[in-house]
Amino acid sequence: MSMMMMMMNGTYIIVIGEVLLPFELDGRYVQTSALVTADIEKVMLGFDWLKQYKFFWDFRRSRLYADGQKLVLLSQKPSLVCRRV
């Protein structure tokens, strides 16, 4: 994949490549295709990905389920990085 521009949530980002990742979520392993960009620091899981691997995200309770099992979610403190001046 060559470098290209994509629109994400109304903002254009530069995609520099695509990788196949061995993704682990609470002991469950999934080979996942991911786009690479310098514009986004964290992993973003799309609705299509959640649906494909039969994950269910209960946003009201901040819980993620796989095959009916509640997964452990870890949070990080936000970084103090300013990307715009």
C-alpha positions as CSV (number, residue, x, y, z in Angstrom):
1,M,0.0,0.0,0.0
2,S,1.4,3.4,-0.9
3,M,0.9,6.5,1.2
4,M,-2.6,7.9,0.8
5,M,-5.0,10.3,2.5
6,M,-8.1,9.1,4.3
7,M,-10.9,10.9,6.0
8,M,-11.5,9.7,9.6
9,N,-14.2,11.3,11.7
10,G,-14.2,14.4,9.4
11,T,-10.4,14.9,9.4
12,Y,-8.0,13.9,6.7
13,I,-5.0,11.7,7.9
14,I,-2.0,10.4,6.0
15,V,-2.0,6.5,5.9
16,I,1.6,5.3,5.5
17,G,1.0,1.6,5.3
18,E,-0.9,-1.5,6.4
19,V,0.2,-4.3,8.7
20,L,-1.1,-7.7,9.8
21,L,-1.0,-7.8,13.6
22,P,-1.3,-10.7,16.1
23,F,-3.8,-8.9,18.3
24,E,-4.5,-10.2,21.8
25,L,-7.5,-9.2,23.9
26,D,-7.8,-10.9,27.3
27,G,-6.2,-14.1,26.1
28,R,-8.1,-14.2,22.8
29,Y,-5.9,-14.0,19.7
30,V,-7.0,-12.5,16.4
31,Q,-4.9,-11.7,13.3
32,T,-5.9,-8.2,12.5
33,S,-5.2,-6.0,9.5
34,A,-4.5,-2.4,10.6
35,L,-3.7,0.9,8.9
36,V,-0.6,2.8,10.1
37,T,-0.5,6.6,10.5
38,A,1.5,9.1,12.6
39,D,-1.7,11.0,13.2
40,I,-3.3,8.6,15.6
41,E,-1.5,7.2,18.7
42,K,-4.0,4.6,20.0
43,V,-5.7,1.6,18.5
44,M,-9.2,2.2,17.2
45,L,-11.5,-0.7,16.8
46,G,-14.3,-0.2,14.2
47,F,-17.8,-1.5,14.3
48,D,-17.1,-3.9,11.4
49,W,-14.1,-5.4,13.3
50,L,-16.2,-5.9,16.5
51,K,-18.9,-7.5,14.5
52,Q,-16.5,-9.8,12.5
53,Y,-15.0,-11.2,15.7
54,K,-18.3,-11.3,17.6
55,F,-17.3,-8.7,20.2
56,F,-20.0,-6.7,22.0
57,W,-19.2,-3.3,23.5
58,D,-21.7,-2.1,26.1
59,F,-20.9,1.6,26.1
60,R,-23.3,2.5,28.9
61,R,-21.5,0.2,31.3
62,S,-18.0,0.6,29.7
63,R,-17.7,-3.2,29.2
64,L,-16.5,-5.3,26.3
65,Y,-17.7,-8.9,25.8
66,A,-16.4,-11.8,23.6
67,D,-18.5,-14.9,23.4
68,G,-20.5,-13.7,26.3
69,Q,-17.5,-13.3,28.6
70,K,-16.7,-9.9,30.0
71,L,-13.1,-8.8,29.1
72,V,-10.8,-6.8,31.3
73,L,-10.4,-3.2,30.0
74,L,-7.3,-1.2,31.0
75,S,-7.2,2.6,30.8
76,Q,-4.3,4.9,30.6
77,K,-3.9,8.5,31.7
78,P,-4.1,10.8,28.7
79,S,-0.7,12.1,27.5
80,L,-0.1,15.8,27.7
81,V,0.7,16.2,24.0
82,C,-0.4,19.3,22.0
83,R,-0.7,18.5,18.3
84,R,-1.9,21.9,17.2
85,V,-0.7,25.4,17.8
